[in-house]
């Protein structure tokens, strides 16, 4: 079984271009015995996927195979793709190699100057054809491409403490014509630069109707507790999307002092805001929030709102919220039950694994897999949560005709077998 899983990992990682799948696959490779993992990694050096090749080189170097360090440097010299260069540079930096730092600085500089590779420009143009009329496409495409490269390399530099990273984000904030103020502020705030948080607060207070909700969401993501007063003020915003985003951010920040105001939002004229407030209260451990969300999930005539309530319970992830979700799997209509099970798996709820296996193998009497709850969701969660008792059930999917399902089954088998051996 484990040998078959290794073979599938080698096969699928060698050809997939899906970044999330590559990430999960290499996490599984790290759990293999050292000699087996090194052999598999060497085989991936001839992969059709550039991401897999670079990740394989990086893992080999990290495992003590210093002879592969120069191959990572060759990637910097040979490729014209900035995304490949960023991955290779990050791997070099992780090994303390100064060539990685220099490559990241050059990538950011080239993006700032608009000197991006022509062969990639065609990919962006074909995508943007669907979004912009021809007369706007060229300018929008250039800005979007430059920003994407700049942000990826700038984030990498900031994570390494290099001063050139924040310099480019500050320049973006100072550009009055930029459409990416929130993104630049988010990158700075994530790296604990106060000006990033201050800019997000400014956008929350004075931005347009699109910027304000994004600023509120980003403040919650970066854990900006100093921004609680600004978020509390935003609970009175005339736009419901801003009130909803502010309520969610306060829940993410676990801000107890906002509980009374959040309870007052349970009577907001917009149901989306009421659900967000209830979700924040549930995350704070307030039973009133859990009860409200269960009521919406059980009785609302709007299926979208029922799903929103289920997702809010999963995001709260308190024992009471998870218990309600488990009861929904058995008692709610199939559409709601599927979402409840997915929310449980996303919350890494070990108690729902047996139900998930029944759904995965077609043995559950009520819930079936659909686009909302796919085999990929369940297999990824099983590998992440870990329960060796379901190993045989997962192993059946090593022969699934769908490549992503096979790959995720292989990741889960390797993870579960590793946990079993440790146990």
C-alpha positions as CSV (number, residue, x, y, z in Angstrom):
1,X,0.0,0.0,0.0
2,X,2.7,2.5,1.0
3,X,4.8,1.5,-2.0
4,X,1.8,2.2,-4.3
5,X,1.3,5.6,-2.6
6,X,4.9,6.5,-3.2
7,X,4.6,5.6,-6.9
8,X,1.5,7.7,-7.3
9,X,3.2,10.7,-5.6
10,X,6.1,10.4,-8.0
11,X,3.8,10.2,-11.0
12,X,1.4,13.0,-10.0
13,X,3.9,15.4,-8.6
14,X,5.8,15.0,-11.9
15,X,3.0,16.4,-14.0
16,X,0.6,18.4,-11.9
17,X,0.6,22.2,-12.2
18,X,-1.8,22.8,-9.3
19,X,0.1,24.5,-6.6
20,X,-2.0,23.3,-3.7
21,X,-1.6,19.7,-4.8
22,X,2.2,20.2,-5.1
23,X,2.2,21.6,-1.5
24,X,0.3,18.7,-0.1
25,X,2.4,16.2,-2.1
26,X,5.7,17.5,-0.8
27,X,4.4,17.6,2.8
28,X,3.7,13.9,2.4
29,X,7.2,13.3,0.9
30,X,8.7,14.8,4.1
31,X,7.1,12.1,6.1
32,X,8.7,9.2,4.1
33,X,11.9,7.5,5.4
34,X,14.9,9.6,4.5
35,X,16.4,7.2,1.8
36,X,13.0,6.6,0.1
37,X,12.2,10.4,0.1
38,X,15.6,11.2,-1.4
39,X,15.1,8.7,-4.2
40,X,11.7,10.1,-5.0
41,X,12.9,13.6,-5.0
42,X,15.8,12.8,-7.4
43,X,13.2,11.3,-9.8
44,X,11.3,14.5,-9.7
45,X,14.2,16.5,-11.0
46,X,13.1,15.6,-14.5
47,X,9.5,16.5,-13.9
48,X,7.5,18.5,-16.4
49,X,6.3,20.7,-13.6
50,X,8.8,23.5,-12.8
51,X,7.3,23.9,-9.4
52,X,7.9,20.2,-8.6
53,X,11.5,20.4,-9.9
54,X,12.3,23.4,-7.7
55,X,10.6,22.0,-4.6
56,X,12.5,18.7,-5.1
57,X,15.8,20.6,-5.4
58,X,15.0,22.6,-2.3
59,X,14.1,19.5,-0.2
60,X,17.3,17.7,-1.4
61,X,19.5,20.6,-0.3
62,X,17.6,20.8,3.0
63,X,18.3,17.1,3.5
64,X,22.0,17.7,3.3
65,X,22.6,17.1,-0.5
66,X,24.7,20.2,-1.0
67,X,25.6,19.2,-4.6
68,X,22.1,20.4,-5.7
69,X,22.6,23.9,-4.5
70,X,24.3,24.9,-7.8
71,X,21.3,23.5,-9.8
72,X,19.0,25.9,-7.9
73,X,21.4,28.7,-9.0
74,X,21.2,27.5,-12.6
75,X,17.4,28.0,-12.4
76,X,18.0,31.7,-11.6
77,X,20.3,32.0,-14.6
78,X,18.4,30.0,-17.2
79,X,14.7,30.8,-16.7
80,X,12.8,33.8,-17.9
81,X,9.8,33.0,-15.8
82,X,9.7,35.3,-12.7
83,X,7.6,32.9,-10.7
84,X,10.2,30.1,-11.2
85,X,12.9,32.6,-10.2
86,X,11.0,33.6,-7.0
87,X,10.6,29.9,-6.0
88,X,14.3,29.2,-6.6
89,X,15.4,32.3,-4.9
90,X,13.4,31.5,-1.8
91,X,14.9,28.1,-1.6
92,X,18.4,29.6,-1.8
93,X,17.6,32.1,0.9
94,X,16.4,29.3,3.1
95,X,19.9,27.9,2.9
96,X,21.5,31.3,3.6
97,X,22.7,31.7,0.1
98,X,23.1,35.4,-0.8
99,X,22.4,34.7,-4.5
100,X,18.8,34.2,-3.5
101,X,18.6,37.7,-1.9
102,X,20.1,39.3,-5.0
103,X,17.7,37.5,-7.3
104,X,14.6,38.6,-5.3
105,X,15.8,42.2,-5.4
106,X,16.3,42.1,-9.1
107,X,12.8,40.6,-9.7
108,X,11.2,43.4,-7.7
109,X,13.2,46.0,-9.6
110,X,12.3,44.5,-13.0
111,X,8.6,44.4,-12.0
112,X,8.8,48.1,-10.9
113,X,10.3,49.0,-14.2
114,X,7.8,47.0,-16.2
115,X,10.4,44.7,-17.8
116,X,8.5,41.5,-17.6
117,X,9.0,38.6,-20.0
118,X,7.1,38.8,-23.3
119,X,6.3,35.1,-23.3
120,X,4.2,35.4,-20.1
121,X,2.5,38.5,-21.3
122,X,0.4,36.5,-23.7
123,X,-1.0,34.4,-20.9
124,X,-2.1,37.5,-19.0
125,X,-3.6,39.1,-22.1
126,X,-5.8,36.0,-22.9
127,X,-7.1,36.0,-19.3
128,X,-7.7,39.8,-19.2
129,X,-9.6,39.6,-22.5
130,X,-12.5,38.3,-20.5
131,X,-12.4,41.2,-18.0
132,X,-11.5,44.4,-19.8
133,X,-12.5,46.0,-23.1
134,X,-9.6,46.1,-25.6
135,X,-8.9,49.8,-25.0
136,X,-8.3,49.3,-21.3
137,X,-6.7,45.9,-21.4
138,X,-3.1,46.8,-22.1
139,X,-2.7,49.3,-19.2
140,X,-4.6,47.0,-16.8
141,X,-2.6,44.0,-17.8
142,X,0.7,45.7,-17.2
143,X,-0.3,47.0,-13.8
144,X,-1.7,43.6,-12.8
145,X,1.3,41.7,-13.9
146,X,3.8,44.1,-12.3
147,X,1.9,44.1,-9.0
148,X,1.7,40.3,-8.9
149,X,5.4,39.9,-9.4
150,X,6.3,42.8,-7.1
151,X,4.1,41.6,-4.3
152,X,5.4,38.0,-4.4
153,X,9.0,39.0,-4.3
154,X,8.4,41.9,-1.9
155,X,6.7,39.6,0.6
156,X,9.6,37.2,0.3
157,X,12.1,40.0,1.0
158,X,10.2,41.3,3.9
159,X,9.9,37.9,5.5
160,X,13.7,37.8,5.4
161,X,14.0,41.2,7.0
162,X,15.4,42.8,3.8
163,X,14.7,46.6,3.7
164,X,14.1,46.6,-0.1
165,X,10.8,44.7,0.4
166,X,8.9,47.3,2.4
167,X,10.4,50.1,0.2
168,X,8.4,48.9,-2.8
169,X,5.2,48.6,-0.9
170,X,5.6,52.1,0.5
171,X,6.0,53.4,-3.0
172,X,2.8,51.6,-4.0
173,X,1.0,53.3,-1.1
174,X,2.3,56.7,-2.2
175,X,1.2,56.2,-5.8
176,X,-2.2,58.0,-6.0
177,X,-3.1,56.1,-9.2
178,X,-2.5,52.7,-7.7
179,X,-5.4,50.2,-7.5
180,X,-3.5,48.1,-5.0
181,X,-3.3,50.2,-1.8
182,X,-5.1,47.6,0.3
183,X,-2.8,44.8,-0.9
184,X,0.3,46.9,-0.2
185,X,-1.0,47.9,3.2
186,X,-1.8,44.2,4.0
187,X,1.7,43.1,3.1
188,X,3.2,45.8,5.3
189,X,0.8,45.0,8.2
190,X,1.5,41.2,8.0
191,X,5.2,42.1,8.4
192,X,4.3,44.2,11.5
193,X,4.9,47.5,9.9
194,X,2.7,50.1,11.7
195,X,2.2,52.1,8.5
196,X,0.4,49.1,6.9
197,X,-2.1,48.9,9.7
198,X,-2.6,52.7,9.7
199,X,-3.3,52.7,6.0
200,X,-5.9,49.9,6.4
201,X,-7.6,51.9,9.1
202,X,-7.6,55.0,6.8
203,X,-9.1,53.0,4.0
204,X,-11.7,51.6,6.4
205,X,-12.7,55.1,7.4
206,X,-12.4,56.9,4.1
207,X,-12.1,54.4,1.2
208,X,-14.8,53.7,-1.4
209,X,-17.4,51.0,-1.0
210,X,-15.0,48.3,-2.4
211,X,-12.0,49.3,-0.3
212,X,-13.7,49.6,3.1
213,X,-14.8,45.9,3.4
214,X,-11.5,44.7,2.2
215,X,-9.7,46.8,4.7
216,X,-11.8,45.5,7.5
217,X,-11.2,41.9,6.4
218,X,-7.4,42.5,6.2
219,X,-7.3,44.0,9.7
220,X,-8.9,40.8,11.0
221,X,-6.5,38.7,9.0
222,X,-3.4,40.3,10.4
223,X,-4.7,40.3,14.0
224,X,-4.6,44.1,14.4
225,X,-6.0,44.4,17.9
226,X,-5.0,48.1,18.0
227,X,-7.6,48.6,15.2
228,X,-10.5,47.4,17.3
229,X,-11.9,51.0,17.8
230,X,-11.8,51.5,14.0
231,X,-13.6,48.2,13.4
232,X,-16.2,49.0,16.1
233,X,-16.9,52.3,14.4
234,X,-17.3,50.5,11.1
235,X,-20.2,48.5,12.6
236,X,-22.3,51.6,12.0
237,X,-21.3,52.0,8.4
238,X,-24.2,52.7,6.0
239,X,-23.0,49.9,3.6
240,X,-24.0,46.4,4.8
241,X,-20.9,44.8,3.3
242,X,-18.7,47.0,5.5
243,X,-20.7,46.1,8.6
244,X,-20.5,42.4,7.8
245,X,-16.7,42.6,7.2
246,X,-16.2,44.5,10.5
247,X,-18.2,42.0,12.5
248,X,-16.2,39.1,11.0
249,X,-12.9,40.9,11.8
250,X,-14.0,41.4,15.4
251,X,-14.8,37.7,15.7
252,X,-11.4,36.8,14.2
253,X,-9.7,39.1,16.8
254,X,-11.7,37.4,19.6
255,X,-12.6,40.9,20.9
256,X,-14.7,40.4,24.0
257,X,-15.3,44.1,24.5
258,X,-17.3,44.2,21.2
259,X,-19.8,41.5,22.3
260,X,-22.5,43.9,23.3
261,X,-22.3,45.8,20.0
262,X,-22.3,42.5,18.1
263,X,-25.4,41.4,19.9
264,X,-27.1,44.6,18.8
265,X,-26.3,43.7,15.2
266,X,-28.5,40.6,15.5
267,X,-31.4,43.0,14.8
268,X,-29.6,44.6,11.8
269,X,-31.9,45.0,8.7
270,X,-29.5,42.9,6.6
271,X,-29.5,39.1,7.2
272,X,-25.9,38.8,6.0
273,X,-24.8,41.2,8.7
274,X,-26.9,39.3,11.4
275,X,-25.2,36.0,10.4
276,X,-21.7,37.6,10.5
277,X,-22.5,39.1,14.0
278,X,-23.8,35.7,15.2
279,X,-20.7,34.0,13.8
280,X,-18.4,36.5,15.7
281,X,-20.4,35.9,18.9
282,X,-20.1,32.1,18.4
283,X,-16.4,32.5,18.0
284,X,-16.4,34.4,21.4
285,X,-18.1,31.4,23.0
286,X,-21.5,33.2,23.3
287,X,-24.4,30.7,23.0
288,X,-26.7,33.4,21.6
289,X,-24.6,33.4,18.4
290,X,-24.7,29.6,18.1
291,X,-28.4,29.5,18.6
292,X,-29.0,32.2,16.0
293,X,-26.9,30.4,13.4
294,X,-28.6,27.1,14.0
295,X,-32.0,28.8,13.7
296,X,-31.0,30.3,10.3
297,X,-29.5,27.0,9.1
298,X,-32.7,25.1,10.1
299,X,-35.5,27.5,9.1
300,X,-34.4,30.0,6.5
301,X,-36.1,29.9,3.1
302,X,-32.9,31.1,1.5
303,X,-30.5,28.2,0.9
304,X,-27.5,30.6,0.5
305,X,-28.2,32.1,4.0
306,X,-28.5,28.6,5.4
307,X,-25.1,27.8,4.0
308,X,-23.6,31.0,5.3
309,X,-24.8,30.1,8.8
310,X,-23.3,26.6,8.6
311,X,-20.0,28.1,7.4
312,X,-20.0,30.6,10.3
313,X,-20.5,27.8,12.8
314,X,-17.5,26.0,11.3
315,X,-15.3,29.1,11.4
316,X,-16.3,29.6,15.1
317,X,-15.0,26.0,15.8
318,X,-16.0,26.1,19.4
319,X,-17.1,22.8,21.0
320,X,-20.7,24.0,21.0
321,X,-20.6,25.1,17.4
322,X,-19.1,21.8,16.2
323,X,-21.6,19.8,18.2
324,X,-24.4,21.6,16.4
325,X,-22.8,20.9,13.0
326,X,-22.6,17.2,13.8
327,X,-26.3,17.2,14.6
328,X,-27.0,18.9,11.3
329,X,-25.3,16.2,9.3
330,X,-27.9,13.7,10.6
331,X,-30.9,16.0,10.7
332,X,-30.7,18.6,7.9
333,X,-31.6,18.3,4.2
334,X,-28.7,16.8,2.2
335,X,-27.5,20.2,0.8
336,X,-27.2,21.6,4.3
337,X,-25.8,18.4,5.7
338,X,-23.0,18.3,3.0
339,X,-22.0,21.8,4.0
340,X,-22.1,21.0,7.7
341,X,-19.7,18.0,7.1
342,X,-17.4,20.1,5.0
343,X,-17.3,22.8,7.7
344,X,-16.5,20.1,10.3
345,X,-13.6,18.8,8.2
346,X,-12.3,22.3,7.5
347,X,-12.3,22.8,11.3
348,X,-10.2,19.6,11.7
349,X,-12.9,17.9,13.7
350,X,-11.7,14.4,14.4
351,X,-15.2,13.3,15.5
352,X,-16.5,13.7,12.0
353,X,-14.0,11.5,10.3
354,X,-16.1,8.3,10.5
355,X,-19.0,10.1,8.9
356,X,-16.7,11.5,6.2
357,X,-15.5,7.9,5.4
358,X,-19.1,6.7,5.1
359,X,-19.8,9.5,2.6
360,X,-16.5,8.9,0.8
361,X,-17.2,5.2,0.3
362,X,-20.9,5.7,-0.5
363,X,-22.2,4.1,2.7
364,X,-23.9,7.1,4.3
365,X,-27.7,6.8,4.1
366,X,-28.3,10.5,3.4
367,X,-25.3,12.5,2.4
368,X,-23.6,12.0,-0.9
369,X,-20.6,13.7,-2.6
370,X,-21.4,16.6,-4.9
371,X,-19.5,19.7,-6.1
372,X,-19.9,21.2,-2.6
373,X,-18.4,18.1,-0.9
374,X,-15.9,16.3,-3.2
375,X,-13.7,13.4,-2.6
376,X,-10.7,15.8,-2.7
377,X,-12.1,17.7,0.3
378,X,-12.5,14.6,2.4
379,X,-9.1,13.0,1.5
380,X,-7.2,16.2,2.2
381,X,-8.9,16.5,5.6
382,X,-8.2,12.9,6.5
383,X,-4.5,13.4,5.7
384,X,-4.4,16.6,7.7
385,X,-6.4,15.4,10.8
386,X,-4.9,11.9,10.9
387,X,-6.6,8.7,12.1
388,X,-4.9,5.4,11.2
389,X,-8.1,3.5,11.7
390,X,-9.4,4.7,8.3
391,X,-6.2,3.8,6.4
392,X,-7.8,0.8,4.5
393,X,-10.7,2.9,3.4
394,X,-8.5,5.6,2.1
395,X,-6.2,3.1,0.3
396,X,-9.1,2.2,-2.0
397,X,-8.8,5.5,-3.7
398,X,-5.2,4.9,-4.8
399,X,-6.7,3.4,-7.9
400,X,-9.3,6.1,-8.6
401,X,-9.3,7.2,-12.3
402,X,-9.2,10.9,-11.3
403,X,-5.5,12.1,-10.9
404,X,-6.2,14.7,-8.1
405,X,-8.1,12.1,-6.1
406,X,-5.3,9.5,-6.5
407,X,-2.7,12.1,-5.5
408,X,-4.6,13.2,-2.4
409,X,-5.3,9.6,-1.4
410,X,-1.5,8.9,-1.7
411,X,-0.8,11.9,0.5
412,X,-3.3,10.7,3.1
413,X,-1.9,7.1,3.0
414,X,1.6,8.3,3.6
415,X,0.5,10.7,6.4
416,X,-1.6,8.1,8.1
417,X,1.0,5.4,7.8
418,X,3.6,7.7,9.3
419,X,1.3,8.5,12.2
420,X,0.7,4.8,12.7
421,X,4.4,4.1,12.8
422,X,5.0,6.8,15.3
423,X,2.1,5.6,17.5
